[in-house]
Amino acid sequence: MTAPLPTGPTASRFTIPRRLLAVLAATATAGFLWAAAMLVAILRDEHPPVPTPVAISVTVVLVLPSFAAAIVANHRSPERATLRRIGSVRLTAYYRLYLSNLPGRVIAAAVIAFLAFWLVGMVGLGSLSDGGPEIQDGRYVLNNHGAITVIDKAAYERAQAAEELLWESAFGSFGVGAALLCLAAARRPAPTAGPLSSGSV
């Protein structure tokens, strides 16, 4: 039994122009490279090179629009609707749909970058096991769900750096995924009429 791909207005609804997707892929790439630069600087010196709110805000501004576009571009694809109708949950089917038009080296590099962000994020999370850094009544403290530990300024700055490690790693990994999916969507051929059988996926 085959499930035809939708054509006409249904197939083109909610589409994002390919040129815009390519720009957003570049923007997400800039975002995760910025995050990586911040992480390297923190791991080397144990101090954020720029104020933490500024560094994280730059990453968010560069990454989140691309991440949202990647979700919309791939969620609204007619091929994905066909996969849902035929009940396919095989990873190979989704790989063929989303990433098969990208070079293998690009996918491999993205996987390595994602894992690197994840590992650094785990380091940051482990360093915050005693609580997050705060200033209360002029004192540097760690707040662990209400349990307060007074620390000195050096420990406070280290905890701040660990906090930035965690956030930059999280948004950096989102940036990797957004760049990959936006690039794949930008390179995807325009939908055409034709069957997609359950046996082929």
N, C-alpha and C positions, 0 to 999 in steps of 0.2 A: 504493500500500500504506500502511495506517495503522498506527500504534502506539498502542494505548489507554493512557491514564494509569492507573496503579495506584489501586485504591480499597480501602476497608476498613482493616484493621490495618496493611497495608504502607505506605499513604499517610500514616498518622499517626505512624509509629514515629520516635523520635528528634526529635520536633518540640519547638521552644522556644516558650513562650507569647508571644503578640504583645506583651503588656504588658511583659514582660521584655526583649524585643528593642527596644522603644521606649526603655526605660530605658537599655539598653546603648548605643543610638545616641546618647543624650544624654551618657552617660559618655564615649564616644569623642570626641564633639564637645568636651567639656570638656578632654579630653586633648590634642587637637591645638591648641586655643586656648591652653592652658597652654604647650605647646611653642612656639607662635608668639610668645607674650609673652616667653619666655626668649630666643628668637632676636633679637627686636627690641631687647631690652635689651643683648644682647651686641654686636650690630652697632653700636649707638649709643655704648656706653661701652667696648667691648673687654674687659669684665670680666663674668663671670657674676654676676647679682644675688643668687643664693643659691648655696651650695656645690654643685658639679657633681653629686656622687652623689645629693644630695637632689632636685635638679631633675629628673634623669633618672629616678629612682625614682618620682616623682610621675607623670611621663608614662607610664611602663611600667604602673603600677598602674591608671591610668585607661584605657589603650588595649588592653592585651593580652587581658583577658577579653572585651571587645567583638569584637576581631579573631578570637578563637577561636570565639565564638558565631556570627559572620558566616560563617565557614567551615562550621561544622556545619549552620546553618540552610539554607544554599544548597546544600551538597553532598548533603544528605539529601532535597532536594525531589524529589517524584516526576517533575516535569517535566524535571529534569536527567537523571534516569535514562532517560527517554524519548529525550532528545536523544542520549545515548550510544548507545542501541540503534539509532537510525536513522543514526548516524554523522555528525551535523551538526557542522561545525566553523566555520560561518559566524558572524562577529561579530554580525551583525544578529539571529541567533537567540538568542545569549546576552544581547544587549542587551534584547530583548523579554522574556526570561525573568527577568533580574535587576533591570533598572532602568526598564523602560517605565512603571511605575506612579508614577514620581517626576516632579515638574515639571522642565521643561528648565532653568530657572534654577538649581535646586538642583544638578543634574548639572554645569552650566557652572561654578558656584562651586566645586564639589569639584575639578573638573579644574584650575582656576586655582590653588587652594590646593595641590594635589598638585605641580604644576609649580613653584610658589614654594618649597615645601619641598625639592624636588629640586635647584633651582638653588642655594639656600643651602647644601645639603649638599655640592655640588661646590666651593663656595667654601671650606668647612671642610676638605674633603679636600685641596684644593690647598695650603692653608696648612700642612698637615702633611707636605708632601713631604720635609722634612728629618728627619722622625721624630716619634715621640710624646713628650710631656713626662714626665720622671721625675726623682726625686731619688735620687742615688747618692752614698753617702759624704758626705752633707751638701752636695753640689753639684747645681745645676740643670743637667739635660742633656736632649738630644734623642736618643732611641734609634731608629735606623733599621736594624732587623734586625741589631743588634750593633754598628753603627757609631755611636760615641758622640761627640756634639758638646756641649761645655760652653757654657752660656749664662748670662745674668744673670737675675735674678728677673723683670724686666719681660718678657723674651722668653718665660720659662717661663709666666707668666700669660697671655700672648697665645696660646701654644700650647694651654694648657688651655681657653681660650675657643674656639679653633678645634675642639678635640676635642668640646666640648659642642655646637658648631654641627652637627657631623657626626651625633652621636647623636640630638639633638633633632629634626633634620631627618628622619632615618630613621624614628623612632617617630612623629613628627608625620604623615608621609605614610601610615604604617600606620593612624593614627587617622582620617585622612580616608576611606580605603577602608573601614574598619570601620564608621564612622558611616553612610556611604552604603549599604552592603550590609545593615546591621541595620535601617535605616529602610525600605529597600525590602522586606525580608522581613517586617517588621511590617505593612506596608501591602498585602502580597500577598493576594489572595483565597484562601480555603480551597480545597484541591484538590477537584475534582468529577470524576465520571466523564465521559469524553468523549474523542474521538480527537484526536490531534495528528499531522497528516500531514507527511511529509517535504517535500512541496511548499509547505507553509505556513510553513516556517522556512528 
